[in-house]
Amino acid sequence: MNLETSSVGAVGLVAGAAALVLSYAPQLSPLEVGQLLETTSDDLGEPGWDSFFGAGRVNVFSALLQAPLPTLRFEHPEPLPTTIVPGALTPITVRIVDGVESVLPGMVMLHYRIADGSEQSVDMNPLGQGIFGVDLPPTPCEETLSYYFQAVGDGQTGVFDPIDAPAGLHKAIAVQESILFYDDFEFDQGWETIVEGVGTTGGWVRSEPVGTVAGTGSAAQPDYDRSPDAGAICFITGQNPNGAPGTDDVDGGPVRLVSPSISVGADDVEVRYALWHHTSVGVDPDVLLVEVSRDNGVAWQEVEAVAQTDGWEWRVFRLSEFPTLAGDSLRVRFSVADPPPDVSLTESAVDEFLVREIRCDLIDGDFDGNGLIDQLDYAAFFACMTGPTQRDPAPGCEVFDFDTNGGIDLKDAQAFQNRYNP
């Protein structure tokens, strides 16, 4: 594939487009994705291939329109967890969307392993409307659970999530969490909206989305928010549902949405949100820029530049990914612009904004990290027993080594009994 990639941003756009196409049609090979992006690219310069622009500029919308129907496709009704409660079962669901094939009964599976243990497999239970559920297994505090999903169609085609599994895996670490800030935007919690530039339109508003349609017939704005409950409000760029396509979309700019200041401590902090971003791909696609600050907005660092989403999408990042930032006053900023000549139809939305502290405050005897020595820890203790001569406890069992001799034995049993409080 020879698409015009004259900058790091263009390279990222091609990679993002390939990932988006694969999320829709995971049965495609890398070569087939490359060919699709090339044949649907916007021709630039001289007609056809040329030495400066190559095959042209990638057009995500055209590629998705011409992509073949998926064999089967995974969707996530809720964001996949990146942290789980130590020692507890964690319910999880996926939706299987039929395409060329229909999923075979009993052929949706979860594969997982805890830390460096062996891979285990379990069938997922049908819950209706294409949704399947299962419990992620109990995982010791500070250990990582790695997992992936598999489904088989009635044509015997297997699909995976992530699409490159088992090489690629979803991962969740067993830690405690503390919610620092949550906003489903049903009430005003102090977000700042900024409109820059003379004549700029389409600034952010907190509103119930009603949906607008692009000239191609695709959805430019959502007609529903992303809250799983009865909530209906999100932040969305300017709306005029009765106007022509593109009326009151983002023109000029940037328009910015800035979170209130959120106090964060020294432990790692995770930020999660739902995004919607649509832009008609022209010479330069208009991106939704997400930035983070830890000094109350004095210095900002880019988190991601989103060229397009496939409807509402969940995003997550951790402050530990930005070690050069310092301070305890967190702010997050969402910015969109459509610079002159304002040729794109550009709209964005944000919902379900969550900031949580993640930690693992281990205490002796507390296997699941819930701050108590209870029945779950009692069962775990006997599973961790190694005997008087063995000195190789399983992962997580070190919390029962009261005498720090490297093993879990009868001496530790007495110390644990003294702490046990059912």
C-alpha positions in Angstrom: 0.0 0.0 0.0 1.3 3.4 -0.9 -0.9 6.1 0.6 0.3 9.6 1.1 2.0 9.7 4.5 4.1 12.8 4.6 3.9 13.3 8.4 3.6 11.3 11.6 0.0 12.4 11.8 -0.8 10.9 8.4 0.9 7.7 9.4 -1.3 7.6 12.5 -4.4 8.3 10.4 -3.7 5.3 8.1 -3.1 3.0 11.1 -6.3 4.2 12.8 -8.3 3.7 9.5 -6.9 0.2 9.2 -7.9 -0.6 12.9 -11.4 0.8 12.3 -11.9 -1.3 9.1 -10.7 -4.4 11.0 -13.1 -3.7 13.9 -15.9 -3.8 11.4 -14.7 -6.7 9.2 -12.2 -8.7 11.3 -12.0 -11.5 8.7 -9.9 -9.3 6.4 -6.2 -10.0 6.2 -3.7 -7.1 6.5 -3.1 -7.3 2.8 -6.8 -7.0 2.1 -7.2 -4.1 4.4 -4.3 -2.3 2.7 -5.8 -2.9 -0.7 -9.2 -1.6 0.4 -7.7 1.6 1.9 -5.8 2.1 -1.3 -8.7 1.6 -3.7 -11.0 3.9 -1.7 -8.5 6.7 -1.1 -9.1 10.2 -2.4 -7.0 10.9 -5.5 -4.7 13.9 -5.1 -2.4 15.6 -7.6 -2.2 14.0 -11.0 -5.0 11.5 -11.8 -4.1 8.0 -10.6 -0.9 7.0 -8.8 1.9 9.6 -8.7 5.3 9.7 -7.0 4.3 12.5 -4.6 0.9 11.5 -3.3 1.0 7.8 -4.1 -2.5 6.3 -4.1 -3.9 9.4 -2.5 -5.3 10.2 0.9 -7.1 7.6 3.0 -10.9 8.0 3.1 -12.2 6.1 6.1 -15.9 6.6 5.3 -15.5 5.2 1.7 -13.5 2.2 3.0 -16.2 1.3 5.5 -18.9 1.6 2.8 -17.0 -0.8 0.5 -15.8 -3.2 3.2 -17.3 -6.7 2.9 -19.9 -7.8 5.4 -18.2 -9.2 8.5 -18.4 -13.0 9.2 -19.3 -12.2 12.8 -18.5 -9.2 14.8 -18.0 -8.5 18.5 -19.4 -5.5 20.3 -19.1 -4.4 23.9 -22.4 -3.2 25.6 -20.2 -1.9 28.4 -16.5 -0.9 28.4 -14.2 -3.9 29.2 -12.7 -3.5 32.6 -9.1 -2.6 33.0 -9.3 -3.1 36.7 -11.2 -5.7 38.7 -11.9 -6.2 42.4 -9.4 -8.6 43.9 -10.6 -12.0 44.8 -14.1 -11.4 43.4 -16.1 -12.7 40.4 -16.5 -9.9 37.7 -19.5 -10.2 35.4 -18.7 -9.3 31.7 -20.8 -9.3 28.5 -20.2 -9.2 24.8 -22.6 -8.9 21.9 -22.2 -11.0 18.8 -23.5 -9.4 15.6 -24.3 -11.8 12.8 -22.9 -11.0 9.4 -22.3 -13.5 6.6 -22.6 -16.3 9.2 -24.7 -16.8 12.4 -23.0 -17.8 15.6 -23.3 -21.5 16.5 -25.0 -22.3 19.8 -22.5 -23.0 22.5 -19.6 -21.6 20.5 -18.9 -18.3 22.3 -16.0 -18.7 24.7 -13.8 -16.8 27.1 -10.2 -17.8 27.3 -8.1 -16.5 30.2 -5.0 -16.9 32.3 -4.1 -15.3 35.7 -0.6 -13.9 35.9 1.8 -16.5 34.3 -0.6 -19.4 34.8 -1.9 -21.8 32.1 -4.7 -20.8 29.8 -8.3 -21.8 30.8 -11.5 -21.7 28.7 -15.1 -21.4 29.7 -18.3 -21.2 27.7 -20.3 -17.9 27.7 -24.0 -18.0 28.5 -26.6 -16.6 26.0 -28.5 -13.7 27.6 -30.7 -12.8 24.6 -30.5 -10.3 21.8 -27.1 -11.5 20.8 -25.5 -10.8 24.2 -23.4 -13.4 26.0 -22.2 -13.2 29.6 -19.7 -14.9 31.9 -17.9 -14.2 35.2 -14.2 -13.3 35.0 -12.5 -15.5 37.7 -11.2 -14.3 41.1 -7.8 -12.8 40.7 -5.3 -12.0 43.6 -4.5 -8.4 44.3 -1.9 -6.9 42.1 -2.0 -9.7 39.6 -3.1 -9.3 36.0 -5.9 -11.3 34.3 -5.3 -11.7 30.5 -8.3 -12.8 28.4 -9.9 -12.9 24.9 -13.1 -14.0 23.3 -13.8 -16.5 20.6 -17.0 -17.2 18.5 -17.6 -19.7 15.8 -20.1 -19.2 13.0 -22.3 -21.7 11.3 -19.8 -21.8 8.4 -17.1 -22.9 10.9 -15.4 -19.5 10.7 -13.8 -18.5 14.0 -13.5 -14.8 15.0 -11.7 -13.3 18.0 -11.7 -10.3 20.2 -9.2 -8.7 20.1 -8.9 -9.5 16.4 -5.3 -10.6 16.8 -5.9 -13.0 19.7 -4.4 -15.0 21.1 -1.3 -12.9 20.5 -3.3 -9.8 21.4 -5.1 -9.9 24.7 -7.5 -7.8 26.9 -6.0 -7.2 30.3 -7.3 -6.2 33.7 -5.3 -5.8 36.9 -6.8 -6.7 40.3 -6.7 -3.6 42.4 -8.8 -1.5 44.7 -10.4 1.6 43.3 -11.8 4.8 44.6 -14.0 7.1 42.5 -12.5 10.6 42.5 -15.0 12.2 40.0 -17.9 10.9 37.9 -20.1 12.9 35.5 -22.9 11.6 33.3 -23.7 15.3 32.6 -27.2 15.0 33.9 -26.3 18.0 36.2 -23.9 20.9 35.8 -20.7 20.0 37.6 -18.7 23.0 36.4 -17.3 22.1 32.9 -16.0 25.1 31.0 -16.9 25.7 27.3 -14.6 27.9 25.2 -15.1 29.2 21.7 -12.1 30.7 20.0 -11.8 32.5 16.7 -14.0 35.1 15.0 -17.1 33.7 13.5 -16.6 30.2 15.0 -19.8 28.1 15.3 -20.7 24.8 16.8 -19.5 25.3 20.4 -20.0 22.6 23.1 -23.4 22.5 24.8 -24.8 20.2 27.5 -27.9 18.8 26.0 -30.0 15.8 25.2 -28.8 14.8 21.7 -31.4 14.6 19.0 -29.1 13.5 16.1 -28.2 15.1 12.8 -27.5 13.4 9.5 -24.7 14.1 7.1 -25.3 14.5 3.4 -24.2 10.9 2.8 -27.0 9.7 5.1 -24.6 8.7 7.9 -25.1 10.0 11.4 -23.1 13.1 12.1 -24.3 13.4 15.7 -25.8 10.7 18.0 -29.5 10.7 18.8 -28.9 9.2 22.3 -26.4 9.6 25.1 -24.0 6.8 26.2 -25.3 6.4 29.8 -26.5 2.9 30.4 -29.2 4.1 32.9 -32.1 6.5 32.4 -29.8 9.5 31.8 -30.3 11.4 28.6 -27.8 14.3 28.6 -24.2 14.5 27.2 -21.9 17.3 26.0 -22.2 17.7 22.2 -21.1 20.3 19.7 -23.7 22.8 18.4 -27.0 21.4 17.4 -29.7 22.5 14.9 -31.7 19.4 14.2 -34.2 21.1 12.0 -31.5 22.6 9.7 -29.8 21.3 6.7 -26.9 18.8 7.1 -23.9 20.7 8.6 -26.0 23.5 10.0 -24.4 24.7 13.2 -21.6 22.1 13.1 -18.1 23.1 14.1 -16.7 25.8 11.7 -13.6 27.7 12.6 -12.5 27.2 16.1 -11.2 25.5 18.1 -14.2 24.9 20.4 -13.1 23.5 23.7 -14.7 21.5 26.6 -12.6 21.6 29.8 -13.3 19.6 32.9 -13.3 21.1 36.4 -10.2 20.7 38.5 -10.1 17.3 40.1 -7.8 16.6 43.0 -5.6 13.5 42.5 -3.1 11.9 44.8 0.2 10.1 44.3 -1.3 6.7 43.4 -2.0 6.0 39.7 -5.2 7.5 38.4 -7.4 6.2 35.5 -9.5 8.5 33.3 -12.4 6.9 31.2 -14.9 8.5 28.9 -17.2 7.8 25.9 -16.5 9.7 22.6 -18.4 10.4 19.4 -16.6 12.1 16.5 -17.7 12.5 12.9 -16.0 14.4 10.2 -16.4 14.3 6.4 -12.9 13.4 5.2 -11.5 16.1 3.0 -8.0 17.3 2.4 -7.3 17.2 6.1 -9.7 15.5 8.5 -10.7 17.5 11.5 -9.6 15.6 14.7 -11.0 15.6 18.2 -8.0 16.4 20.3 -7.9 15.1 23.9 -5.4 16.6 26.3 -4.5 16.3 30.0 -3.1 18.6 32.6 -2.0 18.0 36.2 -1.3 21.7 37.1 -4.9 23.0 36.7 -4.5 23.8 33.0 -1.2 25.5 32.9 0.6 22.8 30.9 -1.2 20.4 28.6 -0.1 17.1 27.0 -1.9 15.3 24.1 -3.6 12.1 25.0 -5.1 11.2 21.6 -6.2 12.9 18.3 -9.3 11.1 17.1 -10.0 11.2 13.4 -13.3 9.3 13.4 -15.2 6.9 15.7 -17.6 4.1 14.8 -20.5 5.6 16.8 -19.9 5.9 20.6 -16.6 4.5 21.6 -15.0 4.0 25.1 -11.6 5.5 25.7 -9.3 5.2 28.8 -5.8 6.4 29.8 -3.8 6.5 33.0 -1.8 9.4 34.4 1.2 7.1 34.8 1.4 7.2 30.9 2.5 10.8 31.2 5.4 10.9 33.7 6.5 14.4 32.6 3.4 15.9 34.0 3.4 16.9 37.7 0.8 18.2 40.1 -2.4 17.2 41.9 -4.9 19.3 40.0 -6.2 17.2 37.1 -8.0 18.7 34.1 -9.0 17.1 30.8 -9.7 19.1 27.6 -11.6 18.1 24.5 -11.0 20.4 21.4 -12.4 20.4 17.9 -11.7 22.7 15.0 -12.6 23.0 11.3 -10.1 25.6 10.0 -10.8 27.6 6.8 -12.0 26.9 4.2 -14.4 25.0 6.6 -15.2 22.2 4.1 -15.9 19.4 6.5 -19.0 18.5 8.4 -17.6 18.1 11.9 -19.4 17.1 15.1 -18.3 15.6 18.4 -19.8 14.4 21.7 -18.5 13.3 25.2 -20.3 11.3 27.9 -19.8 9.1 31.0 -16.6 10.9 32.2 -15.0 9.0 35.1 -11.8 9.5 37.1 -10.8 6.8 39.6 -7.7 6.1 41.8 -6.4 2.6 41.5 -4.3 1.0 44.2 -3.6 -2.2 46.1 -3.2 -1.6 49.8 -2.2 -5.1 50.8 -2.3 -6.1 54.5 -1.2 -9.4 56.0 -4.0 -12.0 55.5 -6.1 -9.9 53.1 -5.9 -12.0 49.9 -8.6 -10.1 48.0 -7.5 -6.7 49.1 -10.9 -5.6 50.4 -9.5 -4.3 53.7 -11.0 -7.2 55.7 -9.9 -10.6 56.8 -13.1 -12.6 55.9 -14.4 -15.8 54.5 -13.0 -15.3 51.1 -9.5 -14.9 52.6 -10.2 -18.0 54.8 -10.8 -20.2 51.7 -7.8 -18.7 50.0 -5.5 -19.4 52.9 -5.9 -23.1 52.7 -5.5 -23.1 48.9 -2.2 -21.3 49.5 -0.8 -23.7 52.0 2.6 -25.0 50.9 3.7 -27.2 53.8 6.8 -26.8 56.1 9.4 -27.5 53.4 8.0 -26.0 50.3 9.0 -22.3 49.7 7.2 -21.4 46.5 3.7 -20.0 47.2 1.3 -19.2 44.4 0.9 -15.6 43.2 -0.9 -13.5 45.8 -0.3 -15.9 48.6 2.6 -13.9 50.1 0.0 -12.0 52.2 -0.3 -15.2 54.3 3.5 -15.5 55.0 3.3 -13.9 58.4 6.7 -15.1 59.5 8.3 -14.1 56.2 10.0 -17.5 55.8 9.0 -17.9 52.2 6.3 -20.5 52.7 2.7 -20.8 53.9 2.6 -23.3 56.8 1.1 -24.1 60.2 2.9 -21.2 61.9 1.2 -18.8 59.5 -2.1 -20.6 60.1 -2.1 -19.6 63.8 -1.3 -16.0 62.9 -4.0 -15.9 60.3 -6.6 -17.4 62.8 -5.8 -14.6 65.2 -6.7 -12.0 62.5 -9.6 -13.8 61.0 -12.9 -12.0 61.6 -15.8 -13.7 59.7 
